[in-house]
Amino acid sequence: MSSKSMLTIENVAAAIVGIDNKVPLLNGNAVRYINFDNASSTPTLRPVLETLNAFMEWYSNIHRGTGFKSQLSTFYFDLGREIVAKFFNVNSKDHLVIFGKNGTEAINKLAHRVPLPEDSLVLVSKMEHHSNDLPWRFRKPVVHIDVDNMGRLDWNDYARKLEQYKGKVGMVAITGASNVTGYINDIYAIAELAHEYGAKVMIDAAQLAPHRSIDIKPTGHPQHLDFLAFSAHKIYAPFGLGVLIADRDTFKEGDPDIVGGGTVALVSEDYAYWTDAPEKEEAGTPNIVGAIALAKALQAITEIGLNNIAEHETKLTRYALNKLRSIPDIIIYGSVDEEEADQRLGVISFNVQNKPHGLVSAILNYEGGVGVRNGCFCAHPYVKSLLGVTVEETKVLEEKILMHDRSTVPGAVRMSFGMYNSKEEIDSFAEVLQRIVNNEYKGKYEQYTKTGEYKPVGFEMNFHKYFEL
Ligand SMILES: Cc1ncc(COP(=O)(O)O)c(C=O)c1O
């Protein structure tokens, strides 16, 4: 496909870097790789790679460089920030776009820096990724909002906790969508209620942003999203960048969490005056290449249309749920209702009855060339509740893990779709899964106690055949 063609949901697969790469199987064959691990990271879009290739000819460090290349790089870095702002309908008068390392760093920065009243607390849901839970625990007491028995955010508990801690809730930090069950939270309703109680709201959009359009809404609007964080590597620009969008006032006062070059207006031998945010909050040389890549990826996604992406991924999700339900012995966590497929992301976590999740995912790879993920997906409390792991079981497991034995760690297998995946890929995946359920897989798999991983006995992967450094 020519890089100049208009990108559409129909032709986007051809614009995915590495889409036709074949990977080795246990039986000696090679098959086209099926990537169902998009919730973890998405591959690169070819227009992004082409843009970077062109940009590298002009690359230089930014801001105070006087040379042409430095001025050009500065111009496009700043434009990149504007493109990110526009994607979320951010009004740059009221808001800042701050670049960092990844989504986790963006949330950590906010948790460190956001002004919160002395005796306030933070409400966090029980469906959070650890990256939107642990940073808050280091800042303020955290109270968790329950999920219901299907793993959905328990709205009544949210309303109850806001009332119970009235006047004390400084921040409500909630994910836009779960990286385990794919549930999408009603972020605008969450924001509206939080604001009624005088709390700010922070949306972890790492999962939501690549799949649904998000509008920050103007400051003062009841549904305004005060803070938003997301990762470039989950939105087709895996070049190491995380973004925090924040109300401009947030960083006016206080010291940056990391200090050094770029953060200052002036420095004497005894004191320093900080410059204005966002530079104040981006110590050192920023990830210029990552910012250009992200901006290009967001332009490409805008061209394809998030509505078209959502519609395509909903069809895939519906199709996959239907397939999974037709295979006996599959346990799906969260909603299995195909009618609700448009209210969730294409993230499906499941187990095969009586088969360890590590074994299932290994067979999918070694005998099907399908890339998934297994374990607890950095959401231990949520996954344990979905799996029904008891407190007693947790105690035993924790002791084993602390003794470096991960052989019985509970978890699930997660498949997650991107805009370029297809029904044919789901068919191939379902065919391997059916073989696993029927015990018709070929390899003899051995588990490594320390990591919990399964590998086929007598099979070595020769990575040098595929890539050299
Ligand atoms: C919901 C959610 N939040 C935060 C993160 C962390 O993002 P990053 O890996 O960019 O630090 C992830 C990553 O999987 C995630 O799924």
The ligand as an SDF file (V2000), in Angstrom:
LIG
                    3D

 16 16  0  0  0  0  0  0  0  0999 V2000
   -5.1190    0.7520   32.1800 C   0  0  0  0  0  0  0  0  0  0  0  0
   -3.6380    0.9590   32.1340 C   0  0  0  0  0  0  0  0  0  0  0  0
   -3.1100    1.9850   32.7990 N   0  0  0  0  0  0  0  0  0  0  0  0
   -1.7910    2.2330   32.7900 C   0  0  0  0  0  0  0  0  0  0  0  0
   -0.9250    1.4180   32.1060 C   0  0  0  0  0  0  0  0  0  0  0  0
    0.5360    1.6960   32.1510 C   0  0  0  0  0  0  0  0  0  0  0  0
    0.9970    2.2070   30.9340 O   0  0  0  0  0  0  0  0  0  0  0  0
    2.5370    2.1760   30.5740 P   0  0  0  0  0  0  0  0  0  0  0  0
    2.8790    0.7720   30.2570 O   0  0  0  0  0  0  0  0  0  0  0  0
    2.6670    3.0890   29.3960 O   0  0  0  0  0  0  0  0  0  0  0  0
    3.2900    2.6830   31.7280 O   0  0  0  0  0  0  0  0  0  0  0  0
   -1.4290    0.3160   31.4100 C   0  0  0  0  0  0  0  0  0  0  0  0
   -0.5280   -0.5870   30.6900 C   0  0  0  0  0  0  0  0  0  0  0  0
   -0.8550   -1.7150   30.3950 O   0  0  0  0  0  0  0  0  0  0  0  0
   -2.8240    0.0860   31.4140 C   0  0  0  0  0  0  0  0  0  0  0  0
   -3.3650   -0.9370   30.7570 O   0  0  0  0  0  0  0  0  0  0  0  0
  1  2  1  0
  2  3  1  0
  2 15  2  0
  3  4  2  0
  4  5  1  0
  5  6  1  0
  5 12  2  0
  6  7  1  0
  7  8  1  0
  8  9  2  0
  8 10  1  0
  8 11  1  0
 12 13  1  0
 12 15  1  0
 13 14  2  0
 15 16  1  0
M  END
$$$$
